[in-house]
């Protein structure tokens, strides 16, 4: 169980930084879009990344999102 803590920490850090980059309202809208797009489904991280990029039209290839593949 020890190893899972870093996963949650990395994810929380990525979301916090994404909110900082996009701003509160665009971040909230992007999350709402993602939830609506993927409800009742089993998305992977790449699906989240693609959904945010498609909705915001912001190039996030440089961000922490590119480093959280596992």
Helices and strands as residue ranges (DSSP letters): H 4-22, H 24-38, H 45-56, G 64-67
